[in-house]
Every structure is written in C-alpha cells, then in structure tokens.
Amino acid sequence: MGDDLGSFHFSKLLTPDIANLVYGVCASGSPVELALEAEERAGERWREVLQRHADLLAT
C-alpha cells in the first residue's frame, strides 16, 4: 500500500516506528498489555512488547 494517510500494511502494524501509536495488544492465551501514557509507548519496553506479539503473529 502507499503512504496515504489512513492506510497501513499489516507487516508494519507492530513495528517500532509506530509503537507510540499502539495503545494495547493481546494474543490468545496471554493477558492484555496496555500502554496508556505517551511515555510508556515511547519506551523500549513497549517496543519489545510489540515485537513479541509480532513474532507470535508471524508463526
């Protein structure tokens, strides 16, 4: 897909470059993980959480 506002590609959904836009994630058998504050979403821990979920989706 292009760079149009409002569009995305699923392979970019849980990547570090958009981590600050994702407020929460969950996966089957795992608890919901939330990052409601901007500081949380900007931190390394949140990028690691999203990467873990992305890895789960890729398997």
Contacts in CASP RR format, 6 or more apart in sequence:
PFRMAT RR
TARGET T0000
AUTHOR 0000-0000-0000
METHOD contacts of the structure
MODEL  1
MGDDLGSFHFSKLLTPDIANLVYGVCASGSPVELALEAEERAGERWREVL
QRHADLLAT
1 7 0 8 1.000
1 8 0 8 1.000
1 9 0 8 1.000
8 18 0 8 1.000
12 18 0 8 1.000
13 22 0 8 1.000
13 54 0 8 1.000
14 22 0 8 1.000
14 25 0 8 1.000
14 50 0 8 1.000
14 51 0 8 1.000
14 53 0 8 1.000
14 54 0 8 1.000
14 57 0 8 1.000
15 50 0 8 1.000
15 54 0 8 1.000
16 47 0 8 1.000
16 50 0 8 1.000
16 51 0 8 1.000
19 41 0 8 1.000
19 42 0 8 1.000
19 43 0 8 1.000
19 46 0 8 1.000
19 47 0 8 1.000
19 50 0 8 1.000
20 38 0 8 1.000
20 41 0 8 1.000
20 42 0 8 1.000
20 46 0 8 1.000
21 41 0 8 1.000
22 35 0 8 1.000
22 41 0 8 1.000
22 46 0 8 1.000
22 50 0 8 1.000
23 34 0 8 1.000
23 35 0 8 1.000
23 36 0 8 1.000
23 41 0 8 1.000
24 32 0 8 1.000
24 33 0 8 1.000
24 34 0 8 1.000
24 35 0 8 1.000
25 32 0 8 1.000
25 33 0 8 1.000
25 49 0 8 1.000
25 50 0 8 1.000
25 53 0 8 1.000
26 32 0 8 1.000
26 33 0 8 1.000
27 53 0 8 1.000
27 56 0 8 1.000
27 57 0 8 1.000
30 56 0 8 1.000
33 49 0 8 1.000
35 41 0 8 1.000
35 46 0 8 1.000
35 49 0 8 1.000
40 46 0 8 1.000
END
